[in-house]
Amino acid sequence: GYDSGHKNIELLRLRNFTVGKKLEDEEVIGSKGLARVAELISCMVPFITYLNSIVMPDDPVESGEEADTSNETAQED
């Protein structure tokens, strides 16, 4: 666990978020069901992005530090 004296202990205790919406069976059963589910999930993207920015912020790139190029293919001489 975390040290009970951690400066952000109250935030560390907040680990779960639940987002819900009541749906009628007709909304998700049938030919338009998948599209409806995709529509509802897409509405949550900004919320999830915001939460991720708080919980998993990008490491700041210090000036002069090169960006990670691990996905680039090495060139042979």
Long-range contacts (C-beta under 8 A, 24 or more apart in sequence): 17-51, 19-44, 19-47
